[in-house]
Amino acid sequence: MATYSLMGIEAGNSVERTLTIDESSIYGSSRLGTVQREQWIARTTYDLTTGTPVPVSYTTFIPDEYIKDLFRGDKNYELSNHLGNVLAVVSDRRTPEFTGGILSNYNAYVNSAQDYYSFGMTHPGRSFGSTTYKYGFNGKEKDDEWTGNTGATYDFGARIYDSRIGRWLACDPFAAKYSGYSPYNYVANSPLIAIDPFGETIKIVTDGDWDSKAFIEVAATNKGGSNLRSLIVTPRIFKAQEVGSLGDVNYNDNISTICYSNRTSPYLSTRDIWSMSGSVLFGHEMSHSLDDLNSILYSYKNGQKVYNNYSTEQRAGDFQNYISSVYNMSFYRNEYLKNGNVLVNYNTDEKYVNSNNEKITDMELLGKSSSEQTDMFGGLIIEIPSYKMNKNQMVAVSYNLSTTGSKGTTSTTKMYMLTWMNDKGEVDFFKTSDKSAFDKKTQSMQGSYSVATEQKYYPGIK
């Protein structure tokens, strides 16, 4: 957070020691940069005539010049990307530019800039300026004492990282949770989508603008909420990515990514018809990711990794049909084809796939419309709540959840759910039937998160 120095000056039978702060960090919701300025904090005078130094005076102060004077050039601000990589450092000093002897504008004073390879080593010939700024790859502090090369190694807290080889210099303390990877690898060899905040656990990051509707609809269900919670609390990487083509819908176990589509039209073939939605496709592929987490996606035969086609597709299809049942969709999926042959016949009996007759209805976005404005033609533009979220945004919904007990009695509960994406691109959710608990949770997050909105246009003619 800060660097201090202690300086002593001996004069006769006394010594004067001054504590100064040399560098400190500038923080908002995360580190924005640093201040490099020698500022006095305290001064102590010791009497040396007693054999053992005895403090005889102590003063804490901020000299007048630090209060009255405006300093330029001692503040450094970071410009970083979604991974936290410090791409450029700019000063609070500005450079004037004149046109015809008249001041026309100011240019930013760039102290340094650099590009990185995927695993963090700086590009030779693509860096300029001072190399003294101590933060770089993933926003971590350089530890140049290891190699003598600027930006070669970084201190992540739990371990030291060597960006030249993309490997840690110590074994992963949670190696047992990543049994399929080397204990020295960095973020499961996925440095473009993941970070390791402290050298211990891997977290997925995203650039935002993510349509959360499918995630929310799955998380709202009892089984889906439990499954997603298992994926969220594990330190392992899991990512949700929307794709444009149905042919790209899959679970990519190499990078632990759930690829799904928000297409809503029915799936038709000569043999099968089933209701399609973002939540159905997301739920199917999420089931595969859960199998991957539980190490049952594959088995090993004669030392070879073999995909457990039947069992994992059976579970995914059952969960898919469960989602279809919960949201009262028209058709269930009957079968899974592999190379034109039927691999799995799914059970479409609602009593099997949704034994408690769980139903979700009347889901709606919460939040007031804001920022109303009228264009020159009398059209009205309103900011309304949206499922599309970016970093530091949240989506709030309410819905009715009904279940049927063993005696045939149906109960309906009003539910409230909050989903958010933090500044690192990590997604989480909170759901409850207690409106006061929901309001309290929402209020506690309003300082750091804004409600996701989109513009709605209502045309008019003047």
N, C-alpha and C positions, 0 to 999 in steps of 0.2 A: 504493500500500500504506500510506503514512504521509505526514504533513505535519509538517515541522520548521520551527523559527524560531531565528534567531541574534540575541541581544541583547547590546550592548556598553555598559558603564558606565565612563566615564573618571573617574579620581580622581588628581589630581596628576600624577606621572610614570609612571603605569601605567593600563592599561585591562583591564577584566575582561569576558570574553565568555562567555556561557552558551548552550549548545545545548539546546533543549527539543523534545520531541515533543508536538505539539498534537492530532493526530488519527491514529488507526491503525485498521486493519480487523480484525474478528473473523472468523476462518475456521474452517470445518469442512471438508467436502468442497468447499464453495464459500463465498462470502462470506455471513456471517450478519448482519453489522451493523458498527457502528463504535464506537470509544471516543473521546470528546472530553474530554481531560483534559490540562492543561499539566503535563508531567512532565520534570524535569531529567534530562539525559543526561550532559553533561560541561561542565566549566568550565575556561577557560584564562586565565591572567594574563600580560599582555605588558608588558615594560619599554620605555618610550618615550624614555629618555634617550640611547639609542644612535643615534638618527636613523632606523634601521630597526627596527620592532617585533620584539622578541625574546621568545619564550615562556619564562617563568621558572618556571611551575608548571602542572600539568595534573592534573585530578581527574575521575574517572568515578565516578558514584554514583547510588543510588536512595535518596532521603531516607527516614528511618525512618517518616514518616507515610504513605508510599505502601505500605509493607509492613504496618504495623500496623492502619491504618484501613480500614474498609469504606466505599466510596463508593457512593452511590445517585444515579442520575440522569445519570451520564456515559456510560452504555452505551445504544446505540440498536440495536434488533433489527428486521430487515426481515421483513415478511410478504409473500410474493410468490406469483405464480401460475406455471403451467407455462412461460410465456414469459420468466420472470424479472422481470416488471413489479412494481415495489415498490408494493403496494397500501396498506400501512400501516406505520408505524414506531412501535414501542412501546418504552418505557423500562424499565430494570430497577427503576425506582421503582414502588411499588405504593401504591394509595390505600385506606386502611381504611374500612370501612363498619360502622356501629354500629346495632344494633336494641335499643331500650330501654336505651340506655347501655352495652350489652354488644357487644364486637367480634364480628361475625358472619362477615365474610369480607373479602377484599381484591379490589379491582378493578384491572385493568391500566391503566396510565397511557399513553394514546395520544398520542404527540407530533403525529402528522399522519396523514392518510388522503386518498386521491385515487382517482378513477376515470379511465380513459383511453378515448379513441376508439381505433378499430382501429389506426390508424397512429401512435398514441402521444401525441397532444395531450391534455392534461388537460381533463376536463369542467368548463366554467364552472359554478360553483355547487355542484359535487359534490366539493369539496376543503375541508379544514379543517386548522387547526393551523399549525405552523411550516413555512415554505417553505425553510428553510436546509439540510435534508438533501439531500446532493448527488447521490444516485442515484435513478433513476426508471424510465423506459421501458426494458424489456429488461435492467434492472439496470445501465444505463450511466450514466456521470457527466454531469450537466448542464453545458453550456457556455453560460452566460447572457450572456457578453460579446458574443456575436454579435448578439443582438437586444435585450438588456436585459429580456427576458421570461423569467420562471422556467419552466424545463421546455420551452422552445420548441425548443432545439437540444441535441444530445447528441454527445459525443465517443466514437466507436466505435474509435478507434485509427488505422485506415487512412483514415477519412473522417469528416466532420461531417454529422450527419443533422438535417434540419428536420422535426419531427413535425407541424407545422401543414399542410404540403403533402404529407407522405409521400414526400419525395424527398431524395436525397443532394445535397450542395452541391459534389460533385466527381464526375468520371467513374469508373465501375467499373474497377479495375485488371485485372479478368478479363472485360472486356466481350465478348471474342471467344468465350468459352464460353457466353455467354447471348445469342447473336445475335438471338434472337426478341424480346428485351426492350430497353427503353430502358436505357442505361448509368447512368441516374439513378434508376431505380425501386428501391423497397425490397422485398426478398425476393419478387420476381416478383409483386408485388401480392397476396401471401397472408400478411398479418401475423398471422392467427389460428392458423396451423399452422406457421409457420416463423420462424426468427430468423437474424440475420446476426451471428455472434459478434464479428467484428472489422471489419466493413464491407467484407469481401472475398468471402466464400463463404456460401452459403445452406445451412442445415441444417434438416431436418424435426424437429418435436417432437410428442410425443403425451402424453396424460394417463395412458398405461399401461393395465394390465389388458388386455393384448393376447394373443390366442391365437396362439402362435408355431408351432403344429404344421405348418401348410401351408408356411410359410417354411422351417422346418427340413427337411422332406421334400424340398423343391426344392433347397435348398442342399446336401443330402447327395449329390445326383447330380453326376456329373462336369460335364455341360453346365450344369446349373442353378447349381452353385457358381460356375462361371466367369462366367455372366451376372450373377448377383447381385453378384459382386465388382466388375464394371464399373459397376453402379449405385451401389455404396457409395463407391467411390473418387472418383467425379466430384463436383465441388462443387455440381452442380445438385440441385434439389429432387426427391425421389421419396418417395411415402408409400404404405404398405399399409393398407387400411381394410376391415374385415369388414362386409358388408352383410347384411341379413336376407332380402331377396328376390332370387331368381334374375334378375328383371327389372332389378335394379340392378347386376348384375355387368357391369363394363366397365372400360376404361382411359380415364380422364378426362384428356385431354391438356391441358386448360385449367389444371388444378392439378396435373398430373403424379401422379395418384393411381391406384393399382392397387386397384380395388374387386372383392372376391371373396367367396365364401360357403364355409362349411365343411360344406355339405350333402353327404351321402354316398350318397343313393339314386341309382339309375340314371336317366339322362335317356332318356325314351321319346317317340317321335313316330311318326307313320304311316310315316315314311321312314327313320328313323335310331334307333339305340340305342347309347349309350356310357356307360362307367363314369364316375361323377361323384364327386369328392372335393375337399377344400380345395386339395390340392396340384395337381390337374388344372386347376381354375379359376384358381388363383393363377398357375400356370405359363403358361397361355394369355394372361392379361392382362399378365403380366410381359414376355412376348415383345413385346407392343406397346410397352411402355415402353422396351425396348431399341432398338426401331426408332426411337422418338422421340428417344432419346439420340443415335443415329447419323444422325439427320436423313433417314430414309427412310420415315417414317410417312406423310409427305405429299410431293407434288410440286407444282410450279407450272406452270399452263397459262394463257397469256394474262394473266399477273399474278394469277391466282386460285389459292388454295390448294386442292388436290384430294387427298382421302384415297386412298391407294394400296390400294384394297380387296383386289384379288386377291393381290398379293405379300405384304402384311403378314398377311393372314388365312391364307395358305399356310404361312408360317413359324410362326405361332401354333398352327395345327392340328398341324403336324409335331411341334412341341415338346410340345404336349399329349399326343399319342399316344406320344411318347418317355417321358414321365412315367408314362403308363399301362402301358407295357411294363416299365419298370424295377421297378415295384411289382406286377407280375403281376396287373393288373386284367383283368376278363373281356372287356370290349368296347372297341374303338377307335372314334374318331369318323370317320364316312364323308364328311360334307359340311358345307358352310357355306351357309346360306340367307340371302338378302338380298331383302326384300320378297316372300317366298314363292318366289323363284327360286333355283336352285342357282348360287352364285357360285364355290365352290371344291369340287372333289372331292379329299378327302385320300387319301394313300397309307397303307393300313393294313397293308402288308407289314412285319413286325417286322424283317426284315433291312435294310429301308430306314430306318425310324424309329429303330432301335436296333442299329446295325451291329455293335457289340462285344458284343451280348447282355448288357448291363450289368443286374445285378439287385441289389436291396437287400432284405434280409430281417432279421427278428429285431431290429427297432429297439426299444430300450427306454430309458426314463428312468433316469438314474443319480442316486444320492443316497440316504442312509439316511432311513427314517421317523423322526420325532421328535415330541416334545410329546405323548406318549400320556397320555390322561386318561379316566376312567370317569365316566359320568353316574349319576344316582340309580337308574336301571333296570338298571344293569350293562352298558350299551352302551359300546363303546370308540370314542374319537375319536382319530384319528392324523393328524398332518401328513405328507403324502406328496408326493414331487416332482410338479410339474405343468408343462404346457406354457404355462399362463396366466402371463404375466410382467408386472411393473410396472417402473418405473424403478429402477435399481441392483439389478436381479435378473438371474440367469443360469439357463439350462437346459442340462443336460448329457445327452447320449444316446450310446449305442453301437449299432452295427449291423454286419451282414456285407455286404460289397460284393464281388460276383463279376463277372468279365468273361471273355469267351472270345476267345482270340487267333486269328490268321489260320490257324493249324494245327489249330484245333479244341480246343486245350487250355484248360480252364477253371481259373482261379485265384480263390481266395476270401481276402479280407483283412478282418481285424477293424478297424473304424474307430471313432474317438472324435471327438465334435463338441461344441463349447461355443458357445452363442449368448447374447448379453447385450444389455441395454438400459441405456444410461448415464443420468445424471440429466437430460440434455437430451432424452431420448426417441429417441436415435439407436441403431440396431440394427447389430450386427456379428457375425461368427462366426469360429471357428477350428476346423479339422478336420485330423486326422492319424491315421496308423496306428501312431505311436510312443506307447505308453501312458505312458512316462516323461515325454515332452514334453507330453502332455495333462495329466498330474498336475501338472507344474511350472507350466503356464499356469493351471490351476484354482487352485492355491495362491497364485499371484501376484495373483489377482483377489479372493480371499476377504476381504481387508480392506475392499474397496469395494463388493463385490456379495454378495448372499445368494442361496441356491438358491430358485427359485420353487416354492412349495408350495400345496397345497389341503387342506382337511379331508376326511377319509374317515370315515364313520360306520358302525360295525358294531353293529346293535341287539342288545340282550340283555334278559333278563327275570330279575329277582331273585325 
